[in-house]
Amino acid sequence: MVKVRQPYNAGSWYAGTREALLEQLEKECFLHPLGPGEIPRPGVEAEVVVGLLSPHAGYMYSGPIAAHGYSALKKNGKPEVVVVLGPNHYGRGSAVSIMVEGVWRTPLGDVPINREVAEAIQKASSYIDIDDSAHTYEHSIELQLPFLQYVLGSFTFIPICIMLQDFEVSRDVGEAVAEGLKGLNGLVVASSDLTHYEPQTAAERKDRAVLEAVEKLDEKLLFETVERLNVSMCGVAPTASMLVAAKRLGASKAKLLKYATSGDVTGDKTAVVGYASAAVYKA
């Protein structure tokens, strides 16, 4: 019997039926004024996307920003397997938790876990535990899947939920992910929002510094910036792990694709959350 991780956040954080979700992705994300402005189409690009930074608020807030990263992915080929790294918002399960079997269900269908790659990643790490419980309610990974399904169609993936926001742990996880993806055409997605509930000007200042570290592919600078500026970024560890893995997989360039805040969406800029899409490329 196949283990099914149910779409816990469907119908609240994003639309709950296939038809409504496809319409939401197209009209409220890709075609939104803050989105790319077009439905993504395949392209032939010299550079290949090996890493993405993508936000994970409800699609009504961060979906248009997330759409920029997935539009870039559509233009840069189709990975064989996707690792999605997300923070643990609920304190359930192990400090770093991976699932190695089953499928994750969304209104767009089931996404199978790549058991072989998942087990290779887990064995290569000193910190990753096999633990399903951390993933039961967590939205950070789930919200990336409909976007991936929309632009890739069928694919396999590996979910890794990180509670311990520690530099050494992040580096270990990133190296393990790269080891598991060695020899494969892989993609690593870091799911993270940026500054939480600060005025627009303060959020923009802090988030720009964080994104400069991402564009420099510098995971150490990323952690130092978050600590120095007291940035309430929920996924610093997943982002650092993504940078480590992407560089091990041949990445040499990162590009910020879009930054905006919840205030840009709602008009209320008194206490905003920052969102960014960034792509990491190899030639």
GULUM-605469 format. One line per field, with one value per atom (N, C-alpha, C): residue number from 0; residue in one letter; atom name; x, z, y. Coordinates in steps of 0.001 Angstrom, whole numbers. Each point is the difference from the previous one (the first is absolute). Example, Ala and Ser with C-alpha at 12.3 -4.5 7.8 and 13.67 -1.06 7.14 Angstrom:
resi	[0  0  0  1  1  1];
resn	[A  A  A  S  S  S];
name	[N  CA  C  N  CA  C];
px	[13190  -890  900  -350  820  -770];
pz	[7800  0  0  -720  60  730];
py	[-5690  1190  1200  1050  1190  1090];
//
This chain:
resi	[0  0  0  1  1  1  2  2  2  3  3  3  4  4  4  5  5  5  6  6  6  7  7  7  8  8  8  9  9  9  10  10  10  11  11  11  12  12  12  13  13  13  14  14  14  15  15  15  16  16  16  17  17  17  18  18  18  19  19  19  20  20  20  21  21  21  22  22  22  23  23  23  24  24  24  25  25  25  26  26  26  27  27  27  28  28  28  29  29  29  30  30  30  31  31  31  32  32  32  33  33  33  34  34  34  35  35  35  36  36  36  37  37  37  38  38  38  39  39  39  40  40  40  41  41  41  42  42  42  43  43  43  44  44  44  45  45  45  46  46  46  47  47  47  48  48  48  49  49  49  50  50  50  51  51  51  52  52  52  53  53  53  54  54  54  55  55  55  56  56  56  57  57  57  58  58  58  59  59  59  60  60  60  61  61  61  62  62  62  63  63  63  64  64  64  65  65  65  66  66  66  67  67  67  68  68  68  69  69  69  70  70  70  71  71  71  72  72  72  73  73  73  74  74  74  75  75  75  76  76  76  77  77  77  78  78  78  79  79  79  80  80  80  81  81  81  82  82  82  83  83  83  84  84  84  85  85  85  86  86  86  87  87  87  88  88  88  89  89  89  90  90  90  91  91  91  92  92  92  93  93  93  94  94  94  95  95  95  96  96  96  97  97  97  98  98  98  99  99  99  100  100  100  101  101  101  102  102  102  103  103  103  104  104  104  105  105  105  106  106  106  107  107  107  108  108  108  109  109  109  110  110  110  111  111  111  112  112  112  113  113  113  114  114  114  115  115  115  116  116  116  117  117  117  118  118  118  119  119  119  120  120  120  121  121  121  122  122  122  123  123  123  124  124  124  125  125  125  126  126  126  127  127  127  128  128  128  129  129  129  130  130  130  131  131  131  132  132  132  133  133  133  134  134  134  135  135  135  136  136  136  137  137  137  138  138  138  139  139  139  140  140  140  141  141  141  142  142  142  143  143  143  144  144  144  145  145  145  146  146  146  147  147  147  148  148  148  149  149  149  150  150  150  151  151  151  152  152  152  153  153  153  154  154  154  155  155  155  156  156  156  157  157  157  158  158  158  159  159  159  160  160  160  161  161  161  162  162  162  163  163  163  164  164  164  165  165  165  166  166  166  167  167  167  168  168  168  169  169  169  170  170  170  171  171  171  172  172  172  173  173  173  174  174  174  175  175  175  176  176  176  177  177  177  178  178  178  179  179  179  180  180  180  181  181  181  182  182  182  183  183  183  184  184  184  185  185  185  186  186  186  187  187  187  188  188  188  189  189  189  190  190  190  191  191  191  192  192  192  193  193  193  194  194  194  195  195  195  196  196  196  197  197  197  198  198  198  199  199  199  200  200  200  201  201  201  202  202  202  203  203  203  204  204  204  205  205  205  206  206  206  207  207  207  208  208  208  209  209  209  210  210  210  211  211  211  212  212  212  213  213  213  214  214  214  215  215  215  216  216  216  217  217  217  218  218  218  219  219  219  220  220  220  221  221  221  222  222  222  223  223  223  224  224  224  225  225  225  226  226  226  227  227  227  228  228  228  229  229  229  230  230  230  231  231  231  232  232  232  233  233  233  234  234  234  235  235  235  236  236  236  237  237  237  238  238  238  239  239  239  240  240  240  241  241  241  242  242  242  243  243  243  244  244  244  245  245  245  246  246  246  247  247  247  248  248  248  249  249  249  250  250  250  251  251  251  252  252  252  253  253  253  254  254  254  255  255  255  256  256  256  257  257  257  258  258  258  259  259  259  260  260  260  261  261  261  262  262  262  263  263  263  264  264  264  265  265  265  266  266  266  267  267  267  268  268  268  269  269  269  270  270  270  271  271  271  272  272  272  273  273  273  274  274  274  275  275  275  276  276  276  277  277  277  278  278  278  279  279  279  280  280  280  281  281  281  282  282  282];
resn	[M  M  M  V  V  V  K  K  K  V  V  V  R  R  R  Q  Q  Q  P  P  P  Y  Y  Y  N  N  N  A  A  A  G  G  G  S  S  S  W  W  W  Y  Y  Y  A  A  A  G  G  G  T  T  T  R  R  R  E  E  E  A  A  A  L  L  L  L  L  L  E  E  E  Q  Q  Q  L  L  L  E  E  E  K  K  K  E  E  E  C  C  C  F  F  F  L  L  L  H  H  H  P  P  P  L  L  L  G  G  G  P  P  P  G  G  G  E  E  E  I  I  I  P  P  P  R  R  R  P  P  P  G  G  G  V  V  V  E  E  E  A  A  A  E  E  E  V  V  V  V  V  V  V  V  V  G  G  G  L  L  L  L  L  L  S  S  S  P  P  P  H  H  H  A  A  A  G  G  G  Y  Y  Y  M  M  M  Y  Y  Y  S  S  S  G  G  G  P  P  P  I  I  I  A  A  A  A  A  A  H  H  H  G  G  G  Y  Y  Y  S  S  S  A  A  A  L  L  L  K  K  K  K  K  K  N  N  N  G  G  G  K  K  K  P  P  P  E  E  E  V  V  V  V  V  V  V  V  V  V  V  V  L  L  L  G  G  G  P  P  P  N  N  N  H  H  H  Y  Y  Y  G  G  G  R  R  R  G  G  G  S  S  S  A  A  A  V  V  V  S  S  S  I  I  I  M  M  M  V  V  V  E  E  E  G  G  G  V  V  V  W  W  W  R  R  R  T  T  T  P  P  P  L  L  L  G  G  G  D  D  D  V  V  V  P  P  P  I  I  I  N  N  N  R  R  R  E  E  E  V  V  V  A  A  A  E  E  E  A  A  A  I  I  I  Q  Q  Q  K  K  K  A  A  A  S  S  S  S  S  S  Y  Y  Y  I  I  I  D  D  D  I  I  I  D  D  D  D  D  D  S  S  S  A  A  A  H  H  H  T  T  T  Y  Y  Y  E  E  E  H  H  H  S  S  S  I  I  I  E  E  E  L  L  L  Q  Q  Q  L  L  L  P  P  P  F  F  F  L  L  L  Q  Q  Q  Y  Y  Y  V  V  V  L  L  L  G  G  G  S  S  S  F  F  F  T  T  T  F  F  F  I  I  I  P  P  P  I  I  I  C  C  C  I  I  I  M  M  M  L  L  L  Q  Q  Q  D  D  D  F  F  F  E  E  E  V  V  V  S  S  S  R  R  R  D  D  D  V  V  V  G  G  G  E  E  E  A  A  A  V  V  V  A  A  A  E  E  E  G  G  G  L  L  L  K  K  K  G  G  G  L  L  L  N  N  N  G  G  G  L  L  L  V  V  V  V  V  V  A  A  A  S  S  S  S  S  S  D  D  D  L  L  L  T  T  T  H  H  H  Y  Y  Y  E  E  E  P  P  P  Q  Q  Q  T  T  T  A  A  A  A  A  A  E  E  E  R  R  R  K  K  K  D  D  D  R  R  R  A  A  A  V  V  V  L  L  L  E  E  E  A  A  A  V  V  V  E  E  E  K  K  K  L  L  L  D  D  D  E  E  E  K  K  K  L  L  L  L  L  L  F  F  F  E  E  E  T  T  T  V  V  V  E  E  E  R  R  R  L  L  L  N  N  N  V  V  V  S  S  S  M  M  M  C  C  C  G  G  G  V  V  V  A  A  A  P  P  P  T  T  T  A  A  A  S  S  S  M  M  M  L  L  L  V  V  V  A  A  A  A  A  A  K  K  K  R  R  R  L  L  L  G  G  G  A  A  A  S  S  S  K  K  K  A  A  A  K  K  K  L  L  L  L  L  L  K  K  K  Y  Y  Y  A  A  A  T  T  T  S  S  S  G  G  G  D  D  D  V  V  V  T  T  T  G  G  G  D  D  D  K  K  K  T  T  T  A  A  A  V  V  V  V  V  V  G  G  G  Y  Y  Y  A  A  A  S  S  S  A  A  A  A  A  A  V  V  V  Y  Y  Y  K  K  K  A  A  A];
name	[N  CA  C  N  CA  C  N  CA  C  N  CA  C  N  CA  C  N  CA  C  N  CA  C  N  CA  C  N  CA  C  N  CA  C  N  CA  C  N  CA  C  N  CA  C  N  CA  C  N  CA  C  N  CA  C  N  CA  C  N  CA  C  N  CA  C  N  CA  C  N  CA  C  N  CA  C  N  CA  C  N  CA  C  N  CA  C  N  CA  C  N  CA  C  N  CA  C  N  CA  C  N  CA  C  N  CA  C  N  CA  C  N  CA  C  N  CA  C  N  CA  C  N  CA  C  N  CA  C  N  CA  C  N  CA  C  N  CA  C  N  CA  C  N  CA  C  N  CA  C  N  CA  C  N  CA  C  N  CA  C  N  CA  C  N  CA  C  N  CA  C  N  CA  C  N  CA  C  N  CA  C  N  CA  C  N  CA  C  N  CA  C  N  CA  C  N  CA  C  N  CA  C  N  CA  C  N  CA  C  N  CA  C  N  CA  C  N  CA  C  N  CA  C  N  CA  C  N  CA  C  N  CA  C  N  CA  C  N  CA  C  N  CA  C  N  CA  C  N  CA  C  N  CA  C  N  CA  C  N  CA  C  N  CA  C  N  CA  C  N  CA  C  N  CA  C  N  CA  C  N  CA  C  N  CA  C  N  CA  C  N  CA  C  N  CA  C  N  CA  C  N  CA  C  N  CA  C  N  CA  C  N  CA  C  N  CA  C  N  CA  C  N  CA  C  N  CA  C  N  CA  C  N  CA  C  N  CA  C  N  CA  C  N  CA  C  N  CA  C  N  CA  C  N  CA  C  N  CA  C  N  CA  C  N  CA  C  N  CA  C  N  CA  C  N  CA  C  N  CA  C  N  CA  C  N  CA  C  N  CA  C  N  CA  C  N  CA  C  N  CA  C  N  CA  C  N  CA  C  N  CA  C  N  CA  C  N  CA  C  N  CA  C  N  CA  C  N  CA  C  N  CA  C  N  CA  C  N  CA  C  N  CA  C  N  CA  C  N  CA  C  N  CA  C  N  CA  C  N  CA  C  N  CA  C  N  CA  C  N  CA  C  N  CA  C  N  CA  C  N  CA  C  N  CA  C  N  CA  C  N  CA  C  N  CA  C  N  CA  C  N  CA  C  N  CA  C  N  CA  C  N  CA  C  N  CA  C  N  CA  C  N  CA  C  N  CA  C  N  CA  C  N  CA  C  N  CA  C  N  CA  C  N  CA  C  N  CA  C  N  CA  C  N  CA  C  N  CA  C  N  CA  C  N  CA  C  N  CA  C  N  CA  C  N  CA  C  N  CA  C  N  CA  C  N  CA  C  N  CA  C  N  CA  C  N  CA  C  N  CA  C  N  CA  C  N  CA  C  N  CA  C  N  CA  C  N  CA  C  N  CA  C  N  CA  C  N  CA  C  N  CA  C  N  CA  C  N  CA  C  N  CA  C  N  CA  C  N  CA  C  N  CA  C  N  CA  C  N  CA  C  N  CA  C  N  CA  C  N  CA  C  N  CA  C  N  CA  C  N  CA  C  N  CA  C  N  CA  C  N  CA  C  N  CA  C  N  CA  C  N  CA  C  N  CA  C  N  CA  C  N  CA  C  N  CA  C  N  CA  C  N  CA  C  N  CA  C  N  CA  C  N  CA  C  N  CA  C  N  CA  C  N  CA  C  N  CA  C  N  CA  C  N  CA  C  N  CA  C  N  CA  C  N  CA  C  N  CA  C  N  CA  C  N  CA  C  N  CA  C  N  CA  C  N  CA  C  N  CA  C  N  CA  C  N  CA  C  N  CA  C  N  CA  C  N  CA  C  N  CA  C  N  CA  C  N  CA  C  N  CA  C  N  CA  C  N  CA  C  N  CA  C  N  CA  C  N  CA  C  N  CA  C  N  CA  C  N  CA  C  N  CA  C  N  CA  C  N  CA  C  N  CA  C  N  CA  C  N  CA  C  N  CA  C  N  CA  C  N  CA  C  N  CA  C  N  CA  C  N  CA  C  N  CA  C  N  CA  C  N  CA  C  N  CA  C  N  CA  C  N  CA  C  N  CA  C  N  CA  C  N  CA  C  N  CA  C  N  CA  C  N  CA  C  N  CA  C  N  CA  C  N  CA  C  N  CA  C  N  CA  C  N  CA  C  N  CA  C  N  CA  C  N  CA  C  N  CA  C  N  CA  C  N  CA  C  N  CA  C  N  CA  C  N  CA  C  N  CA  C];
px	[838  -838  872  -272  810  -344  1015  -188  -327  -1073  -438  66  779  -8  -1093  -1049  -1168  289  -709  210  -672  653  -604  -398  757  -222  -818  -418  -857  -1354  -522  -1278  119  1219  221  1168  1184  1171  -10  -685  -145  -1279  -430  -1297  -51  -1184  -138  -460  -329  -385  924  79  900  -326  -1272  -380  285  -355  228  1485  778  1440  696  -364  593  -329  -1240  -394  765  173  734  1458  635  1395  156  -905  133  -387  -1208  -516  532  164  359  1486  732  1439  796  -21  803  -451  -1303  -513  -303  250  -208  941  -389  890  1380  112  1303  665  -682  541  781  406  765  -783  -1337  -819  -300  407  -270  -25  -698  -2  1352  680  1346  1  987  167  1401  165  1340  919  1263  980  1281  921  1327  999  459  907  1373  1027  1361  258  -658  205  -1118  340  -952  -263  -1266  -359  249  863  247  -513  -329  -521  -1007  -972  -979  -201  -146  -556  -1419  -965  -1401  -790  -930  -785  -1123  -602  -1021  -1186  -319  -1247  -1175  -1216  -1147  170  -518  200  -546  -1005  -546  1007  998  1024  1313  546  1339  0  -1157  -45  574  -313  564  1517  579  1449  600  -593  476  -47  -979  -169  1213  748  1194  1034  220  968  -419  -1275  -476  -109  -192  56  1418  997  1401  322  -521  246  -570  -1182  -639  868  739  831  1353  303  1345  26  -883  39  -759  -31  -767  919  78  826  -614  856  -471  -627  569  -435  167  -924  -3  85  924  57  -602  -991  -609  347  702  428  -874  -606  -857  228  -306  98  -1154  215  -1014  -674  -1244  -718  -714  -162  -894  701  1310  748  -271  -506  -274  1190  248  987  1434  912  1426  511  1229  607  145  324  34  -685  -1085  -873  -174  175  -193  -1038  -777  -850  666  -26  705  -930  -1305  -921  -1383  -780  -1367  -171  -1167  -311  -549  165  -664  -1117  -1193  -1183  -297  -347  -539  -1237  -768  -1134  405  1288  468  498  -63  434  1038  589  969  1428  881  1420  755  639  683  1344  300  1321  993  1170  1053  765  -362  546  1510  492  1438  808  -415  729  -199  -1218  -275  872  109  817  1478  441  1398  308  -932  179  52  -923  -54  1274  512  1204  1243  -17  1158  56  -1054  -92  213  556  148  -1213  -935  -1102  -1394  -148  -1335  -569  -1186  -716  -1162  -311  -1220  -1156  -882  -1062  -1136  -1141  -1148  -771  77  -898  226  1231  285  -731  -380  -560  -1531  -632  -1448  -773  331  -734  828  1293  919  -348  -137  -405  1173  1190  1103  390  -49  322  -1225  -1143  -1232  -306  214  -395  869  1148  819  -492  -699  -313  -945  -1107  -839  734  874  807  879  655  861  -812  -1176  -851  -435  -291  -466  1084  1236  1058  729  7  762  -868  -1267  -804  372  457  375  1473  276  1367  -12  1176  133  686  -194  590  362  694  383  -292  -819  -281  922  599  848  -430  -413  -519  1043  419  1113  -500  87  -347  1223  1152  1219  683  -147  546  1445  886  1396  898  1089  848  640  567  673  -987  -1179  -1041  -395  -153  -379  1033  1258  1058  -1  -191  -75  -1157  -1160  -1171  243  560  282  964  1035  968  -634  -875  -680  -948  -697  -893  793  1132  836  503  346  466  -1120  -1220  -1119  -366  234  -348  1164  1120  1184  -300  328  -226  -1403  -871  -1372  -229  -1035  -442  -974  516  -800  -265  -1010  -354  -174  497  -156  -784  -1150  -858  75  331  -49  -1269  -853  -1262  175  -129  186  -672  -620  -356  1124  -33  1080  -472  193  -381  -1490  -338  -1388  -455  -1087  -778  813  688  666  -476  197  -382  716  -639  515  1455  330  1364  1019  -311  925  141  -1111  39  836  -192  754  1494  373  1424  635  -645  547  23  -1086  -114  985  276  978  1375  355  1288  38  -1094  -87  141  -684  2  1342  742  1363  875  -165  761  -390  -1293  -460  605  -17  551  1506  665  1439  263  -1054  116  796  -220  823  -873  -39  -845  478  1310  509  -417  123  -435  -1502  -744  -1442  -305  604  -231  469  1159  525  -923  -561  -900  -1292  -563  -1232  214  1155  290  284  795  404  -1185  -894  -1141  -1258  107  -1150  -1176  264  -1012  -862  -1294  -932  -328  1039  -120  -210  -1088  -329  820  527  684  1453  717  1417  760  -292  700  -302  -1280  -257  680  33  632  1497  629  1436  305  -816  206  -141  -968  -169  1233  561  1195  1179  187  1086  -174  -1203  -256  167  -549  59  1442  837  1407  701  -307  595  -464  -1177  -549  413  879  560  -495  -800  -533  1104  -136  995  -628  -1328  -674  -1382  -374  -1359  -582  -1307  -662  -1317  -176  -1291  -984  -1110  -999  -1120  -384  -1078  19  -178  -199  -1230  -823  -1153  -394  -937  -488  -1512  -518  -1452  -645  739  -519  -193  858  -158  -1258  -423  -1212  -1249  28  -1203  -115  1137  5  283  -35  302  1478  766  1447  505  -906  397  714  -362  616  -47  1088  -7  848  -166  875  680  1305  752  47  -99  24  992  728  937  50  220  359  1398  873  1340  343  749  422  1515  457  1433  289  1003  241  1383  57  1289  17  1175  111  -185];
pz	[0  0  0  -909  -138  1107  625  1022  -683  434  -623  1019  -319  806  -593  778  -496  -130  -906  -212  1107  1132  1196  -209  -813  -137  -1237  -784  -1148  476  -689  382  974  489  898  -503  -26  -490  -1527  -641  -1462  -351  -1239  -412  179  319  407  -1057  -1210  -1076  -1195  -866  -1147  -869  -323  -892  636  1264  674  184  249  200  -1298  -1091  -1297  -329  252  -250  915  1265  928  -423  -372  -436  -1211  -942  -1233  206  508  64  1194  1145  1224  332  -766  245  -1239  -1053  -1179  -681  -70  -713  929  1272  964  -320  310  -252  635  1120  621  -484  -855  -537  -1281  -675  -1248  -1132  65  -1030  -1181  61  -1091  533  -728  326  -411  872  -335  -1160  -846  -1167  20  -585  -76  -835  313  -760  -117  -743  -142  522  1222  643  169  -73  183  1445  916  1421  541  936  575  1455  375  1385  841  1021  918  1405  258  1314  -110  900  82  1460  229  1244  -308  770  -315  1283  15  1216  190  1194  293  801  -150  593  -849  427  -825  -1392  -998  -1382  -245  755  -191  394  800  412  -774  25  -573  -1330  -436  -1244  -1216  -196  -1163  41  1198  114  -268  583  -253  -1483  -700  -1423  -831  415  -753  -35  1130  32  -843  52  -757  -1492  -333  -1411  -542  809  -409  -139  908  -78  -1281  -379  -1218  -1226  14  -1148  2  1057  154  174  -706  -11  1144  16  988  838  1309  851  162  264  247  1375  949  1388  692  920  691  1510  652  1460  482  874  559  1480  367  1374  593  1142  629  1490  624  1455  677  1250  820  865  -336  718  1253  149  1025  1115  -111  1061  139  -1033  19  -566  550  -590  337  -779  234  -437  399  -327  -1512  -699  -1465  -452  -734  -281  -1498  -419  -1403  -76  -1057  -341  -1143  47  -1004  -813  291  -772  -42  -990  -128  -1059  41  -930  796  -557  529  -965  529  -811  -2  -1165  -141  -890  -138  -930  -1443  -323  -1357  -169  1063  -104  1050  -148  962  -507  913  -314  789  -682  715  563  1179  586  -676  -331  -613  1128  260  1166  -85  -1172  -146  348  -539  260  1450  514  1386  975  -210  893  -136  -1207  -192  732  -56  713  1499  497  1445  494  -733  406  -62  -871  -157  1053  791  982  1420  837  1423  808  -619  746  -469  -1224  -550  513  591  463  -943  -143  -702  974  -316  941  -786  -30  -740  773  1328  809  -201  -287  -207  -1220  -916  -1282  -11  1065  -15  -321  651  -168  -682  -155  -450  -1401  -117  -1276  -894  565  -762  -1202  148  -1118  -882  625  -752  -1029  367  -894  -1249  -12  -1214  -1029  458  -899  -1145  228  -1155  -1071  414  -988  -789  701  -681  -927  455  -852  -1249  171  -1128  -1066  403  -997  -444  829  -345  -446  402  -252  1020  -466  912  405  1258  521  1332  497  1344  873  1317  873  1348  793  1351  906  1050  940  1219  352  1186  814  1235  889  1085  98  875  1141  1219  1183  571  -69  622  -951  282  -879  413  -396  417  -1233  3  -1184  -329  1000  -257  -469  600  -447  -1443  -311  -1364  -1014  346  -919  -184  1099  -72  -902  185  -801  -1470  -284  -1384  -672  713  -561  -216  933  -159  -1192  -193  -1156  -1298  -55  -1202  -250  1073  -145  -554  503  -477  -1448  -432  -1375  -979  480  -855  -1221  -1165  -1240  -558  712  -454  -423  -795  -333  1088  1040  1178  195  799  397  1513  639  1441  240  651  300  1496  338  1388  184  900  257  1209  -217  1116  -294  1022  -18  669  -124  525  1267  108  1220  271  1274  431  850  -417  818  495  -942  263  -1042  262  -1001  -1328  -1072  -1344  -166  440  -207  750  1224  767  -647  -436  -643  -1272  -805  -1255  265  998  305  433  906  484  -1098  -742  -1011  -1142  -361  -1061  408  1266  479  -59  389  -81  -1441  -899  -1400  -679  481  -506  324  1193  365  -882  -296  -884  -1388  -509  -1341  -57  1131  67  236  116  276  1281  996  1213  1200  322  1099  1365  155  1272  178  -1058  44  247  -543  222  1488  652  1439  781  -362  710  -159  -1177  -259  790  12  749  1486  516  1421  293  -855  239  -63  -933  -185  710  673  696  -964  -1105  -1031  370  -2  372  -1200  -697  -1157  514  -402  585  -591  -1209  -677  -301  947  -253  -187  801  -138  -1338  -412  -1326  -1127  120  -1048  -40  1161  48  -548  367  -508  -1514  -522  -1458  -675  561  -590  16  1122  97  -1045  -83  -955  -1433  -309  -1370  -445  883  -366  -224  836  -187  -1321  -462  -1254  -1210  208  -1122  -179  933  -143  124  -782  44  -9  28  -142  640  685  532  -426  -189  -461  741  570  587  -1128  10  -1050  378  1289  450  1513  486  1432  168  968  362  1414  548  1344  -26  1111  124  -131  389  -137  -1437  -883  -1426  -552  633  -432  598  1307  707  112  -126  196  1430  933  1407  244  171  117  1419  974  1389  612  -373  521  -1096  -746  -1214  182  -951  -134  -1360  -27  -1243  -743  -1326  -861  -1130  -363  -1127  -779  -1311  -854  -523  139  -545  -639  -1070  -695  50  139  11  -1227  -752  -1319  -102  -859  -468  -1518  -553  -1461  -701];
py	[-1200  1200  1248  922  1206  1000  529  1024  1327  655  1248  1138  1009  1230  884  229  722  1502  699  1443  814  59  591  1451  733  1442  388  -986  285  504  995  578  1149  246  1145  839  -571  742  119  -923  32  -744  129  -551  -1513  -499  -1386  -978  466  -911  212  -998  83  1226  169  1090  1357  149  1282  276  -1043  187  380  -633  379  1454  397  1390  950  -388  851  146  -1091  66  920  -119  782  1460  241  1370  788  -675  715  -84  -781  -125  434  -808  324  1289  254  1180  1171  -134  1079  1172  1249  1143  -136  -719  -222  -1289  -744  -1245  230  -1073  137  644  -65  627  -880  -1261  -927  -1427  -859  -1421  -572  -740  -478  -978  154  -860  -599  -1196  -582  882  -21  766  -791  542  -600  1018  -222  932  -632  835  -505  -365  695  -248  -889  -854  -944  376  58  282  -1256  119  -1111  304  1276  367  1126  -8  1073  395  1287  520  418  -515  246  218  966  266  -1004  11  -1009  540  1269  488  -490  314  -331  580  -715  443  1401  419  1334  1084  -357  956  -186  -1205  -191  -741  -484  -757  716  1300  689  82  116  76  -1377  -1042  -1361  -341  530  -316  384  1010  403  -1118  -659  -1077  -1184  -329  -1151  301  1252  387  -171  393  -188  -1478  -821  -1432  -589  432  -515  244  1098  366  -699  -733  -543  -1504  -686  -1453  -626  -1345  -742  -886  257  -859  -1391  -976  -1364  -118  704  -131  1353  306  1287  -248  690  -2  1316  -75  1205  76  1060  251  1084  -274  1003  62  1135  99  -732  -326  -658  1060  348  1056  -494  -1304  -521  -763  -190  -659  -1484  -618  -1435  -761  -1191  -887  351  -580  145  1370  294  1291  193  -1085  4  -1288  133  -1150  -205  -1243  -357  -1118  3  -1138  -750  -1331  -785  -899  47  -841  640  -428  473  1054  650  1086  1178  1186  1197  363  148  272  1491  533  1352  -97  1080  -51  -283  131  -279  -1424  -813  -1386  -361  -1190  -513  183  401  134  -1071  -955  -1082  443  -509  206  -938  519  -801  -705  -1238  -713  -169  -347  -242  1245  1138  1240  439  -135  393  -781  -1309  -814  343  326  393  1306  948  1265  -237  -792  -244  -677  -940  -715  881  1014  876  1099  141  1085  -515  864  -304  421  714  604  -400  -464  -243  -1315  72  -1184  -309  -1275  -402  193  928  385  641  -660  513  1068  -51  835  1485  409  1425  551  -873  419  32  -452  -207  1274  1098  1257  1092  -225  1049  512  1316  598  382  167  587  -845  -1314  -892  -215  -200  -279  1081  1268  1088  110  -665  0  -1018  -1024  -1112  359  733  332  812  907  730  -968  -917  -972  -894  -422  -824  766  1268  812  130  249  255  -1267  -1047  -1198  -1166  -8  -1189  -1061  -1162  -1072  137  -317  17  -739  -336  -539  1037  -128  1007  -587  814  -360  1185  -178  1084  -74  1134  84  1212  -243  1042  278  1274  371  885  -525  779  722  -648  516  974  1300  1041  291  -886  27  -81  749  66  -1343  -663  -1270  -1061  -2  -933  294  1275  391  -458  161  -412  -1520  -725  -1465  -437  609  -370  308  1168  361  -956  -389  -949  -1365  -412  -1281  8  1116  125  -102  685  -63  -1414  -708  -1385  -874  189  -792  277  1234  394  -171  -497  -127  -861  534  -722  123  720  194  1446  193  1356  426  652  298  1476  284  1365  11  1068  171  1287  -125  1146  292  1236  463  826  -446  680  913  1305  942  1329  562  1410  778  1306  838  707  1291  722  -142  -192  -172  1176  632  939  1197  632  1268  1013  1300  994  -233  419  -259  436  1199  509  -850  -411  -834  -1375  -569  -1315  46  1015  111  114  787  196  -1321  -695  -1269  -1061  -77  -1047  200  1246  258  -524  162  -505  -1527  -633  -1458  -469  673  -422  264  981  205  -1205  -567  -1196  -1180  -121  -1070  169  1206  244  -240  111  -292  -1484  -794  -1435  -252  832  -19  -365  -1279  -464  511  201  525  1454  789  1393  85  -936  -36  -125  -971  -174  1217  543  1164  1202  177  1128  -139  -1191  -246  266  -420  223  1472  633  1396  954  -218  899  -502  -1145  -591  -170  -678  -212  -1208  184  -1070  -885  -426  -890  -1417  -642  -1302  -1138  168  -1096  280  594  266  -1311  -1022  -1277  -683  -122  -565  783  1328  800  -241  -39  -282  -1392  -975  -1361  -46  727  62  571  1078  614  -970  -700  -976  -1092  -557  -1080  480  1172  510  207  528  198  -1330  -990  -1329  -619  398  -526  838  965  753  1413  497  1360  1035  1061  1069  1386  70  1293  -73  1078  117  1334  21  1217  194  1186  352  270  -709  133  965  -3  883  104  1221  233  885  -349  823  -384  728  -308  -184  -484  -100  1370  1042  1364  414  -504  289  -655  -1089  -702  639  258  455  1506  709  1441  419  -935  297  -264  1084  -128  239  -83  247  -1209  -1201  -1221  -1050  -129  -811  -1253  -920  -1164  98  -246  89  -1323  80  -1178  218  -1047  105  -1299  130  -1111  263  -991  90  -1328  48  -1212  -132  -1223  -313  -857  412  -592  -652  -1002  -495  118  196  173  -1327];
//
